[in-house]
Amino acid sequence: MDQPILKVENLSKRFFAPVTLSGLAHLHRQKPAPVIALDCLSFTLSKGKTLGLLGSNGAGKTTLLKTIATLLLPDKGSVMVNGYRTGTDDLHIKACTGLATPEERSFYWRLSGRQNLDFFAALYGLNRRQRQTTLEKLFSAFSVTYQEQRFDSYSTGMKRKFSIIRSLLHDPAL
């Protein structure tokens, strides 16, 4: 049997609410209860398969994705991506995963969409020719015709499309 692209075992993550000034007086009496985002979650995903995450707000979907992408460390459990373990092989995992988030803070607002993606593609190690070929394929696949406009002129939907394209620049396995 082939090795799964993703293996999550007994994954748990909890967060504590930030302490406020009004909460400091009560700190010596009682610790605030943690918010449990993930509680002993286990599953595997085979190569070539698709996984959808559904759940209400606060169910742990984003926490799971950020843990898989090595942006958060779990409190307990393990994550293996393409044979690499989070916490020890993070650079390998980042090279084989693509994470698209609705946050646009990492884009350079005064650059065009193409300039932004060309920059990120260079960070992934693509040479000039690879960047040009990859960008043209992705612009075509996503029906992007506005890549020369400044990023700050884009609608929210256009920005999200660029976030998805950025996550695919290096042809990630996951």
N, C-alpha and C positions, 0 to 999 in steps of 0.2 A: 504494500500500500504506500502511496506517495505521502511525503511529509506535508502536513497542512500548511497553508500560507499564514494562518493565524491560529494560535492556541492560547486560550485564556484559562487559567486554572486557579480556582478559589480566590479570585480577585476581590479585594476589599479596600475601600477608601472612605475615610470620614473626614469631615471638616469641623472646625470649631468656629462659632460665630466670633467676629472680631470684638475685642473688649472696648467698650465705650467709656467715657469719663464717668457717666452715671452708673455704669456697671462695675467700676472699680471698688465702690463701697461694699458691694456684695461679694466681691471676689474671695474674701477670706472665709465667707460662710459656705458658699456652695459653688462648685465649678459648673459652668454651663454644659448642658448635654450636647454631645457631638451630633452633627447631622450626618447620617449614614447615606453616602451617595452610591456605594457599591457594597454588596454584602455576599461574599463567597460566590461570585459569578464564575461559571465555567462553561466553555463552549469551544468548538473548533470550526474553522472555515477552510474548506478544501480549495485548492487552486482552481480558478475559473468559475467559482461560485460567487453569488451576490448575497450580501447580508443587509437587511434593513433594520434599523433601530426605531422602535415606536415606543412612546411613553409620554406621560404627562410632564409638565414642567417640574423640574427638580427630581426626575426619576433616575438620573445618572448617565444619560446618553452622552453628553459633552464630556463628562468626567472620564467615561470609558474611552472615548476617542482620543482625548488628550493623554491618557495613560498609554494607550497603544502607540501613539506618536512620540512618546518619551518626554512629553511636556510636564507630566505629573508622575510622581513616584507612588506606587501603591503602598498601603500600610501592610498588606498581606497578600500573598499569592504571587503568581508569575504570569508574564506575557511573553510569548515567543512569536516573532514575526519572521517568516521565511527562514527559520532555523536559528535566528538570533534572539538573545534574551535581553529584555529591557533592563536597564540598570548596569549592564556590562558591555553590551554591543550597540549602544545608542547611535553611534555614527553610521553603522551598517543599516540599522533600522530606518534612520532618517533618509538614507540613500534609496531605500526600496519602498518607502511609503509616500503617499501624497495626501495631505490634509487641507481641506478647504473649509475655512470658517467665514462667518458673515462679517468679521471684523476687517476693516480696510486700512487699519492704521499703519501697516507695513508698506503700503504703496506710497510712492513719491507723487504727491498731488500735482506738482508743477511739470512733471514729465508726461509724455504721451503714454497711452496704454502699451504701445509697442516698445518704447524705451524702457518702461518698467519691466515688462516680461523679458526683454533682451538682457537686462541687468540680472534678473533672478536666474535666467538660464545660464548665464556666465558663472554665477555662484554655484550652480549644479555641475559645472565643469564642461559644459557644451562649448565646442569651438564655434567660430563665427559662422561657418557653413552649416553646422548642425543646428545652431540657433535659428538661422534664417529658414531652413527647411522645416524645422519643428514648428516655428511660429506660423508659417504659411499654412501648414496642415491643420493646426489647431484653429486658426482664424477661419479657415474654410469649414471645418467640422462644426464650429459654433456659430457660423454665419455672422462673423464680426466684420463690419465694414468701416468702423469708426476708430480703428486702432491708432490713427495719427493724431487724434484729438487729445487735449490735455485730460489727465485722469480726473481732475476736479470738476470737469464739465459732465461727467457721466452720471446717469441715473443710478439709483440703488441696484436695480436689476443688472445694469451693465457692469457695475463694480463687482457684483457677485459672480458674474460670468467670468470676469478676469481672475477672480480668486480661484475658480474651478480650473481655468486654463493654467494658472501658475502651479496648481497642485499636480498637473499632468505633464509639465515640461520635461521632466527627466524619465518619463515612461515608467512610473513606479509599478512594482509587482502588486502592491496593495494600496 
